[in-house]
Protein backbone atom coordinates (compact mmCIF):
# COMPACT_ATOMS: atom_id res chain seq x y z
CA UNK A 1 0.00 0.00 0.00
CA UNK A 2 2.80 2.40 0.88
CA UNK A 3 4.69 1.60 -2.34
CA UNK A 4 1.61 2.53 -4.38
CA UNK A 5 1.39 5.89 -2.60
CA UNK A 6 5.07 6.66 -3.19
CA UNK A 7 4.87 5.71 -6.86
CA UNK A 8 1.74 7.84 -7.28
CA UNK A 9 3.52 10.85 -5.78
CA UNK A 10 6.52 10.30 -8.06
CA UNK A 11 4.30 10.03 -11.15
CA UNK A 12 2.38 13.21 -10.26
CA UNK A 13 5.57 15.16 -9.54
CA UNK A 14 7.27 14.05 -12.74
CA UNK A 15 4.17 14.81 -14.81
CA UNK A 16 3.88 18.30 -13.36
CA UNK A 17 7.54 19.04 -13.91
CA UNK A 18 7.35 17.82 -17.52
CA UNK A 19 4.25 19.91 -18.22
CA UNK A 20 5.75 23.03 -16.67
CA UNK A 21 8.99 22.60 -18.62
CA UNK A 22 7.14 22.16 -21.92
CA UNK A 23 4.91 25.17 -21.13
CA UNK A 24 7.90 27.39 -20.38
CA UNK A 25 9.71 26.23 -23.51
CA UNK A 26 6.64 27.04 -25.62
CA UNK A 27 5.90 30.32 -23.83
CA UNK A 28 9.46 31.61 -24.22
CA UNK A 29 9.87 30.71 -27.87
CA UNK A 30 11.02 33.66 -30.02
CA UNK A 31 7.87 33.60 -32.15
CA UNK A 32 5.59 33.82 -29.11
CA UNK A 33 7.65 36.62 -27.54
CA UNK A 34 7.51 38.61 -30.77
CA UNK A 35 3.76 38.07 -31.05
CA UNK A 36 3.14 39.21 -27.45
CA UNK A 37 5.27 42.33 -27.94
CA UNK A 38 3.49 43.28 -31.16
CA UNK A 39 0.09 42.88 -29.50
CA UNK A 40 1.19 44.93 -26.48
CA UNK A 41 2.50 47.82 -28.56
CA UNK A 42 -0.56 47.78 -30.81
CA UNK A 43 -2.74 48.21 -27.73
CA UNK A 44 -0.57 51.11 -26.49
CA UNK A 45 -0.92 52.96 -29.78
Secondary structure, DSSP 8 states (H G I E B T S, - for coil): -HHHHHHHHHHHHHHHHHHHHHHHHHHTSHHHHHHHHHHHHHHH-
